[in-house]
Amino acid sequence: MQFHYRIRDWVFALLIGTIFVQCASIAQPQGGPKDSLPPLVVGTTPAQRSVGFRDKRIVLNFNEYVALRDQQKEFLLSPPNLNGSKPTLTVKGRSIQVDFAEPLDSNTTYRLDFGNSIADNNEGNRLGNYAFVFSTGPQLDTLMMSGLTLDAQSRDSVIGAMIFFFDARADSVAAYDSTLFKARPDAVFRSDSSGLFLADILKDKDYRVYAILDKNGNQRYESGSDYVAMLDTACNPTRMADFDMWIEPATGRRGPRRQIDPPQVRFDLFLEEPLRRQTILGSSRPERQKLEVVFNAIRQADIVSFSAEGVDSTWLLRENGVKGDTVWYWIAPPTREEAQALPDTIRARITYVSQDSLWRDQLKSEELTFVHRIVDPTARNRRPTTAYADSLRQAREARRKAKRSARLQKKWIKVARQISRRRGDPRRSDAELLADSTLFQQVAVDTTQTERPKRADEQQPVRNPFGFEVMAANPLNPENHIRLRFAYPLREVDESRIRLTKISEGQSSLPSRDRQTTVAEASRKSETPEPFTVELDTATRRLLTIRAAWRADDEYHLLIPDSTFLNIAYQTNDTLQSTFKVADSSRYGSLVIDLRAAAPATDSNRCEYILELMNRDGKTVIQRIRHAVPGWRYTLRYLPAGTYRLRVTEDRNRNGEWDTGSLVQRRQPERIRFWEHPSTGQYILAKENWDVAVEVDLDELFSRPQ
C-alpha cells in the first residue's frame, strides 16, 4: 500500500511542476525568421549543359526538401517527343528524378523547362523559370532569339504563351498553313510574367515561329479557343539584331524579373475565327412576319437570291445581324388583310455563296421551311378537362375546405372559451362550447368562403405588343440626339403628332407687391414648342432619330401620343412621355485629335482608322470615331473630367470594325496602338470647359513597337 501511495504522490508532484512551468512560459517560443527563399540547385546528374547524354534519367539535387506544383501545366520538354508524351517526374526528398520513357533523338539539344513547378516543401516558395539543358550529341545548340508576346487588341502582355520554332522547310503548303497541326516543333519556349521569352537552344537555320496561348494545357493549337500569332517571314537567329538582357532585382512583393531591350520579335496574339465553309445552320420564324436564317461562318453572308412562296418579293425587307452570321427577312404586306392572311408555313428558296473542298467559291441553293407556332402563355396554367382530372380537382377542393373549416373551428373554440371564463361558467369541453348557441352571438368569426385570389397571369395588365427602346442619355449629349429603336420595322410615322417643347421657368404678370402671396404662380413652368426633324433609317426602318437645335443646360419635354407609329404587323404604340436635360458644355472637356500621315488622303487604297477614347485602364470605350482619315481633325466633346487613353486601330478593309487575324490565310490582325505623348506619357487629362489638343503621327505611331 505504501508503494502505491508513493506513486500517487510522485504523479501529483509532476503535474504541479508542469503547471508552474507552463505558467512561467507566457510568451510564444521564437523559431527564427520565416523561410522566404526558394530552393537552390546544389548539384545535377549529369551536369548542367552537358553533352553526349546517353542515359534515361536526370537527377536534380536541392538544398532542402522540395515538391512539384502544377507540373502537368508548367513542365515543358523541348523538343517534344513524337507522340507528345512527357517524361516522368518523381520527388524523392531533396531530389527530383526525370525519367525518359522513350529514347531521345540523337545529336539534339534538349531543354527541360520546369517553369514555376519547383517549390520548397514547407513554405511553398517557388523556384521560378528553372531550365535544365543538355545535348545527346557532341555539342550544344546555343543560338538565341528574344521576343515579346502581346494581346493584339488590349496590348497587354501575355503570360505563359508557348513559342514554337519549326523548320522553315516543313511549311510547304501555301494556301492552308498546316505547320501547327502536322509538323513537330524543333524547340518550344514559354513567355514569362512580363510577356518576354528567350529561346536559347536554336540552330543556324531558318525557322517558322508561332506563339499560342494554350487554354487547356494540351500543348496543341485548337482553333477558336487558343490565341495564336505568327511571324510573316522565316527568321534565322544569326541574322537578328542584337539585344540587351538583364535581371531587375526584387522590389517589395515583386521578385526578380528578366528584362530584354529591344525584343527581336513581337507577337500579337489573336483569337482566330475558324475558317468554315459557308453553310446554313438553321432557319426559324420567331415572329409571324419575321424569317430568320443562321449561317455557319461569322462573316457577312453573300446571298444571291431569296424567294418565298406566297410572298411578293417587294414585301421583303432584309436586315443583317451585328456579327454577320444571321440574316432576317421582314414580311411587310401593303394591307392588313394580306398580313393576316400569311400562311403558318412558308417555304422559301435561298441561293448563296459557299465553298467547295478546295475553298473555291460556288453557288449553293437550299429549300427552307418557316413555321410560325402561336404559343399561348396561359396554356400551361389551363386545367385539364378530363373526368379523372375533375375528380382529382374535387378531392383537392374538399381537402382544402376541410382544413379551412378545422382552422376556423379551432379559432372559434379559443374565443368562446375566453368568453365563457369571463362569464364565470364552469370549465366545459370543446363539444359543449360548440353546442352553446348563446356564444355564437358574441363570437364574431367570419366563416364565409373567401374569394379565390387571381393567378399572376390574370392580375397582369394586357401588354401592348408594340415594342421600342429609347436610346438617349440624361443629360443629353447634343451631338447624339434622341434615337428610338423598334422591335418591328415601321410602316407609317405620323410626324405631325410628335410634340417637342422646351421647359422654362414661368414669369408672373402680377405686380411685385403681390408676388409674395403667389409663390406657386411665380414658380410655374411654361413649355414652348421647339422645331425638330425626324429621320427614319431606310435600310431596316427600325431606327428613328429626332434632331433639334439643342441648347446647353435647357430642359425639354418629348410627347409621342398613342398610334403615332404603325409597324408592319399593324401594331401601334402607347403614349410616350419623356423629360430630359441637355448637357452644359462648360461642365465638360473636349479632345481635339489631329491625324497626320505621309500618305495623301485622296489615295483610293488609303487605310482608314478607328479612334477610341478609353478610360484610364484602357478597358472601356468612352467615345468612338470610325472611318477617320489622315489630314483631318476630329473633336470629341462632352467628356467628364478625368484621365483617358487614346487607342488607334488600323482599319485596312475600312469596315469600321477591328478584324482579327487568320492563321489559315496567314493574315495578321489589324494593328492597334495606344497613343503616347513623348513627354507627358500615354494619359490624356480632360478638364471642365477645357480643350485638349493631341497630334497623332500615324506613321510614327505604327512604326514604333508597342
Residue pairs with C-beta under 8 A, 6 or more apart in sequence:
34 123
35 120
35 122
35 123
35 125
36 123
36 125
37 125
38 118
38 119
38 120
38 125
38 126
38 127
38 128
39 62
39 63
39 64
39 66
39 118
39 119
39 120
39 125
39 127
40 62
40 63
40 127
41 60
41 61
41 62
41 127
41 130
42 61
42 62
42 63
43 61
44 58
44 59
44 60
44 61
44 132
45 58
45 59
45 61
46 53
46 55
46 58
46 134
48 132
48 133
48 134
49 133
49 134
49 140
50 134
50 135
51 134
51 135
51 137
51 138
51 139
51 140
52 135
52 136
52 137
52 138
53 104
53 110
53 134
53 135
53 136
54 136
56 99
56 100
57 97
57 98
57 99
57 100
58 97
58 98
58 112
58 132
58 134
59 95
59 96
59 97
59 98
60 95
60 96
60 98
60 132
61 94
61 95
62 94
62 95
62 96
62 118
63 94
64 94
64 120
64 121
64 122
65 93
65 94
65 120
65 121
65 122
66 91
66 94
66 95
66 96
66 118
66 119
66 120
66 121
67 91
67 119
67 120
67 121
67 124
68 89
68 91
68 96
68 117
68 118
68 119
69 116
69 117
69 118
69 119
69 124
69 126
70 116
70 117
71 89
71 114
71 117
72 86
72 217
73 115
73 217
74 114
74 115
74 116
74 117
75 86
75 89
75 112
75 113
75 114
75 115
75 117
76 111
76 112
76 113
76 115
76 162
76 188
76 189
76 190
76 219
77 86
77 87
77 110
77 111
77 112
77 113
77 188
78 110
78 111
78 113
78 185
78 187
78 188
78 189
78 201
79 105
79 108
79 110
79 184
79 185
79 186
79 187
79 188
80 86
80 184
80 185
80 188
80 219
81 102
82 102
82 184
83 102
84 219
84 220
85 101
85 102
87 98
87 99
87 100
87 101
87 112
88 97
88 98
88 99
88 101
89 96
89 97
89 98
90 96
90 97
90 99
91 97
96 118
98 112
98 132
104 110
104 136
105 136
106 136
106 137
107 135
107 136
107 137
107 138
108 135
108 136
108 137
109 133
109 134
109 135
109 137
109 140
109 141
109 201
110 133
110 134
110 135
110 136
110 201
111 131
111 132
111 133
111 187
111 189
111 200
111 201
112 131
112 132
112 133
113 129
113 131
113 188
113 189
113 190
114 127
114 130
114 131
114 132
115 128
115 129
115 130
115 190
116 126
116 127
116 128
116 129
117 126
118 126
118 127
118 130
119 125
119 126
119 127
128 255
129 192
129 258
133 140
133 200
133 201
135 141
140 201
141 201
141 202
141 203
142 200
142 201
143 201
143 202
143 203
143 204
143 237
143 238
144 198
144 199
144 200
144 202
144 237
145 198
145 199
145 202
145 235
145 237
145 240
145 264
145 265
146 196
146 197
146 198
146 199
146 243
146 245
146 260
146 263
146 264
146 265
147 163
147 191
147 196
147 197
147 199
147 209
147 211
147 263
147 264
147 265
147 266
147 267
148 157
148 191
148 195
148 196
148 197
148 260
148 263
148 265
148 266
148 267
149 157
149 158
149 161
149 163
149 191
149 195
149 196
149 197
149 211
149 229
149 266
149 267
149 269
150 156
150 157
150 158
150 195
150 266
150 267
150 268
150 269
150 706
151 157
151 158
151 227
151 268
151 269
152 229
152 268
152 269
152 270
152 660
152 661
152 669
152 672
153 270
153 658
153 669
153 672
154 618
154 619
155 618
155 672
155 673
155 674
155 706
157 191
157 194
157 195
158 191
158 195
158 211
158 213
158 227
158 267
158 269
159 191
159 192
159 193
159 195
160 190
160 191
160 213
160 214
161 190
161 191
161 195
161 197
161 211
161 212
161 213
161 227
161 267
161 269
162 188
162 189
162 190
162 211
162 212
162 213
162 214
162 219
163 188
163 189
163 190
163 191
163 197
163 199
163 209
163 210
163 211
163 267
164 180
164 185
164 187
164 188
164 209
164 210
164 211
164 212
165 185
165 186
165 187
165 188
165 189
165 199
165 202
165 207
165 208
165 209
166 179
166 183
166 185
166 186
166 207
166 208
166 209
166 210
167 183
167 186
167 205
167 206
167 207
167 208
168 205
168 206
168 207
168 208
168 234
169 206
170 179
170 183
170 208
171 177
171 179
171 183
171 208
175 359
176 359
176 664
177 230
177 663
177 664
177 666
179 208
179 210
180 210
180 212
180 221
180 228
180 663
181 221
186 203
186 207
187 199
187 201
187 202
188 219
189 197
189 198
189 199
190 197
191 197
191 211
192 257
192 258
193 257
194 257
194 258
194 259
196 258
196 259
196 260
196 263
198 245
198 258
198 260
199 237
202 237
203 237
204 236
204 237
204 238
205 236
206 234
206 235
206 236
207 234
207 235
207 236
207 237
208 230
208 231
208 234
209 230
209 231
209 235
209 265
210 221
210 228
210 229
210 230
210 231
211 228
211 229
211 230
211 267
211 269
212 221
212 226
212 227
212 228
212 229
212 269
213 226
213 227
213 228
213 269
214 220
214 221
214 226
215 222
215 225
215 226
216 222
216 225
221 228
221 663
223 272
223 274
223 275
223 663
224 271
224 272
224 273
224 274
227 269
227 270
227 271
228 269
228 270
228 271
228 272
228 661
228 663
229 267
229 268
229 269
229 270
229 661
230 267
230 663
230 666
231 265
231 267
232 666
232 668
235 265
240 264
240 265
241 262
241 264
243 260
243 261
243 262
243 263
243 264
244 260
244 261
245 258
245 259
245 260
245 261
246 258
246 259
247 256
247 257
247 258
247 259
248 256
248 257
248 258
248 259
249 256
250 256
262 705
263 705
266 705
268 661
268 668
268 669
268 671
270 660
270 661
270 669
271 660
272 660
272 661
272 662
272 663
272 664
273 298
273 299
273 660
273 662
275 359
275 662
275 664
275 665
276 296
276 297
277 296
277 297
277 354
277 355
277 356
277 359
278 295
278 296
278 297
278 299
278 301
278 302
278 352
278 353
278 354
278 355
278 364
279 295
279 296
279 297
279 354
279 364
280 293
280 294
280 295
280 296
280 350
280 352
280 366
280 368
281 294
281 295
281 296
282 294
283 291
283 292
283 293
283 294
283 368
283 369
283 370
284 292
284 294
284 370
285 291
285 292
285 346
285 370
285 371
285 372
286 292
287 372
287 488
287 569
288 342
288 372
288 569
289 330
289 331
289 332
289 339
289 342
289 488
289 568
289 569
290 328
290 329
290 330
290 331
290 488
291 308
291 328
291 329
291 330
291 331
291 346
291 348
291 370
292 326
292 327
292 328
293 301
293 326
293 327
293 328
293 329
293 350
293 368
294 325
294 326
295 301
295 325
295 326
295 327
295 352
296 325
297 325
298 323
298 324
298 325
299 324
299 325
300 320
300 324
301 320
301 324
301 325
301 327
301 352
302 352
302 353
303 318
303 327
303 350
303 351
303 352
304 351
304 352
304 353
304 363
305 349
305 350
305 351
306 316
306 318
306 329
306 348
306 349
306 350
306 351
307 313
307 348
307 349
308 316
308 329
308 331
308 346
308 347
308 348
308 370
309 346
309 347
309 348
310 342
310 343
310 346
311 331
311 342
311 346
311 348
312 333
315 331
315 332
315 333
315 334
316 329
316 330
316 331
316 332
317 329
317 330
317 332
317 489
317 540
317 541
317 568
318 327
318 328
318 329
318 330
319 327
319 328
319 329
319 330
319 539
319 540
319 542
320 326
320 327
320 328
321 327
321 328
330 488
330 489
330 568
331 339
331 342
331 568
332 489
332 491
332 568
333 339
333 342
333 568
336 570
339 568
339 569
339 570
344 371
344 372
344 373
345 369
345 370
345 371
345 372
346 369
346 370
346 371
347 367
347 368
347 369
347 370
348 367
348 368
348 369
348 370
349 365
349 366
349 367
349 368
350 365
350 366
350 368
351 363
351 364
351 365
352 363
352 364
353 361
353 362
353 363
353 364
354 361
354 362
354 363
354 364
355 361
355 362
356 362
377 457
378 457
381 455
381 457
383 389
383 393
401 449
408 445
408 447
409 434
411 445
412 434
412 443
412 445
412 447
413 430
413 433
413 434
415 443
415 445
416 433
416 434
416 436
416 439
416 443
417 433
419 439
419 442
419 443
420 428
420 433
420 436
420 439
428 436
433 439
464 571
464 573
464 574
465 569
465 571
466 487
466 488
466 565
466 567
466 571
466 572
466 573
466 574
467 486
467 487
467 488
468 484
468 485
468 486
468 487
468 565
468 573
469 484
469 485
469 486
470 482
470 483
470 484
470 576
470 578
471 482
471 483
471 484
471 485
472 480
472 481
472 482
472 483
472 578
472 580
473 480
474 580
474 581
475 580
475 581
475 582
475 583
475 584
476 482
476 550
476 556
476 580
476 581
476 582
476 583
477 583
477 637
477 638
478 550
478 552
478 582
478 583
478 638
479 637
479 638
481 545
481 546
481 547
481 548
481 550
482 545
482 546
482 558
482 580
483 543
483 544
483 545
483 546
484 543
484 544
484 545
484 546
485 542
485 543
486 542
486 543
486 544
486 565
486 567
487 542
487 567
488 542
488 567
488 568
488 569
488 571
489 540
489 541
489 542
489 567
489 568
490 536
490 541
490 542
490 544
490 565
490 566
490 567
490 568
491 566
491 567
491 568
491 570
492 565
492 566
493 534
493 536
493 544
493 564
493 565
493 566
494 563
494 564
494 565
495 534
497 560
497 561
497 564
498 532
498 534
498 546
498 558
498 559
498 560
498 564
499 529
499 557
499 558
499 559
499 560
499 561
500 529
500 530
500 532
500 546
500 548
500 556
500 557
500 558
500 559
501 527
501 528
501 529
501 530
501 556
501 557
501 559
502 527
502 528
502 530
502 551
502 554
502 555
502 556
502 557
503 525
503 526
503 527
503 554
503 555
503 556
503 557
503 579
504 525
504 526
504 527
504 528
504 554
504 555
505 523
505 525
505 526
506 521
506 522
506 523
506 524
506 525
506 526
507 522
508 515
508 518
508 521
508 522
510 518
510 521
515 522
527 557
530 548
530 549
530 556
531 548
531 549
532 546
532 547
532 548
533 546
533 547
533 548
534 544
534 545
534 546
534 547
535 544
535 545
535 547
536 543
536 544
536 545
537 543
537 544
537 545
546 558
548 556
550 556
550 582
551 582
552 582
552 583
552 584
552 585
552 586
553 581
553 582
553 583
553 584
554 581
554 582
555 579
555 580
555 581
555 582
556 579
556 580
556 581
556 582
557 577
557 578
557 579
558 576
558 577
558 578
558 579
558 580
559 575
559 576
559 577
560 573
560 575
560 576
560 577
561 575
562 572
562 573
562 574
562 575
563 572
563 573
564 572
564 573
565 572
565 573
566 572
583 638
585 637
585 638
585 689
586 688
586 689
587 688
587 689
588 637
588 638
588 639
588 640
588 641
588 686
588 688
588 689
589 639
589 640
589 641
589 686
589 687
589 688
589 689
589 690
589 691
589 692
590 635
590 636
590 637
590 638
590 639
590 686
590 690
590 691
590 692
591 613
591 635
591 636
591 639
591 644
591 646
591 684
591 686
591 691
591 692
591 693
591 694
592 633
592 634
592 635
592 691
592 692
592 693
592 694
593 611
593 625
593 628
593 633
593 634
593 635
593 636
593 646
593 694
593 696
594 633
594 693
594 694
594 695
594 696
595 609
595 611
595 628
595 629
595 630
595 631
595 632
595 633
595 634
595 696
595 698
596 630
596 631
596 695
596 696
596 697
596 698
596 699
597 630
597 631
597 697
597 698
597 699
598 699
599 606
599 607
599 630
600 606
600 631
601 629
601 630
601 631
601 632
606 629
606 630
607 650
607 651
607 652
607 654
608 626
608 627
608 628
608 629
608 651
608 654
608 656
609 628
609 629
609 630
609 648
609 649
609 650
609 651
609 698
610 624
610 625
610 626
610 627
610 628
610 648
610 649
610 651
610 656
610 657
610 658
611 624
611 625
611 628
611 634
611 636
611 646
611 647
611 648
612 621
612 623
612 624
612 625
612 646
612 647
612 648
612 649
613 621
613 622
613 623
613 624
613 636
613 639
613 644
613 645
613 646
613 647
613 684
614 620
614 621
614 622
614 644
614 645
614 646
614 647
615 622
615 642
615 643
615 644
615 645
616 642
616 643
616 644
616 645
616 683
618 645
618 647
618 674
622 639
622 644
623 636
623 639
625 634
625 636
626 651
626 656
627 651
627 654
627 656
628 634
630 698
639 686
640 686
641 686
641 687
641 688
642 685
642 686
643 683
643 684
643 685
643 686
644 683
644 684
644 685
644 686
645 674
645 675
645 682
645 683
645 684
646 674
646 675
646 684
646 694
646 696
647 672
647 673
647 674
647 675
648 672
648 673
648 674
648 675
648 696
648 698
648 701
649 658
649 670
649 671
649 672
650 670
650 671
650 672
650 673
650 702
651 657
651 658
651 670
652 659
652 670
653 659
658 669
658 670
658 672
659 669
659 670
660 669
661 667
661 668
661 669
671 702
673 701
673 702
673 704
673 706
674 682
674 706
675 682
675 694
675 696
675 701
676 682
677 694
684 692
684 694
685 692
686 692
